[in-house]
Amino acid sequence: MSTSATLYVQGGTPALQGSLHIPGSKNSAMPLLTLAALQAQPVTVRQVPNISDITHLLELLAYAGSRAINQAQQVTFQGLHLETRPYAFPVALSSQLRGAIYALALPASRGIHARLESIGGDVIGSRSFAPHMRALAGFGLHIRGEGNAVAITGGHPRPNEFSIDDKGITATSLAIMIAASLDGESIVKDASMETECDDVLAAARHFGAQAEREGRTLIIKGPFQSTDTPINVPGDHLVWGTYAIAAAMTGGSTSCEAALIDHRFAPVIEALRSFGINVAREGERLKTSGRPLRPVVLETGMYPKFPSDLLPQMMALAVSAPGTSVFKESHYGARFDHVPEMKKMGARISMVEGDVHIHGATPVIGAQLEGAGIRETTALALLALTAQGPSVIRKAASVARGYEDLAQTLCRMGAAVHLG
């Protein structure tokens, strides 16, 4: 998808219905791929989502000496071949995604100088690289950071005990990767509780390291051991939740393999049920159906709280729900870039002491809109499905970073969405 991509959405969508394919989780796949790239022997990662963030990350890892074959949602690494020269990662790649910082794990594990000049990704209030800097410095590396640039300027990594004070995914995952690559025990305190970080801990164990969690303290003892057994990326609860929300906004239904649903889906299922949406297992399928019947109060946070990456879409659902729903973003300082665009469509939204109040059951109309981050742009597309008349969403390229093909999937469910 080009940087100038535009989504055209015809409103008045009938009840969306579909049997959903649940791809591997983007937020798990990126650190798992990096961990696999650190291995000296060939190893395969399966159920890898076909999205642009993954493509760009693999290019960054290749730049650092990781050779891989990427085909049919499966990536096979051929073993790491790092050089001792300093690495200056291409800005054209690193500026595309926040996960670019994972590429530093490769040179950091060997104490090789490296620099990421510009790290991209969605701009979200209060989200900084301070935890990442603490993770790298905690192993004895000399770090310099300025704005969105991070550089390893010296030092040699060694096992250690330190705090990173992280609530996200990337900094904790970065710390796990480096710790598991070293010979000795590291203790990482105030680590994130997110399920994706537990996926990385499990993968570290898969590759022969000892990796355990005691609350927000991680105890990791490396180094890796040789294994060629593949690892699988778990299903993406954010993608499933997005399409379940789209169906609920139009009074439709979805179905997917129940075997793909694990504990990370629970907060999303609970939130949908809070709206009055029916979510039930029927045999080997998990099905959703019905429209929102009541308002909700929803607060984001680390697992097991509701995921921040699905908050914008849930806000779109609240526009269709009767009553006033309240949303509190506790995970990041602000994630409301889509609110002014929703208001253009006629959504009644107010800010009360930092919380968003959505006064639902209000008709919305199509409008000329401008996208922002992955989830915020997606939320606008979902709301446009229920509008009277067409909507045009410019700057919509970000959706390709998190969804294999949002427009085509919605069309298969019965929507009229076109990417131009």
Summary of the structure (lengths in Angstrom):
residues: 420
radius of gyration: 21.3
end to end distance: 9.1
largest distance: 61.8
contacts: 1565
relative contact order: 0.16
helix: 34%
strand: 27%
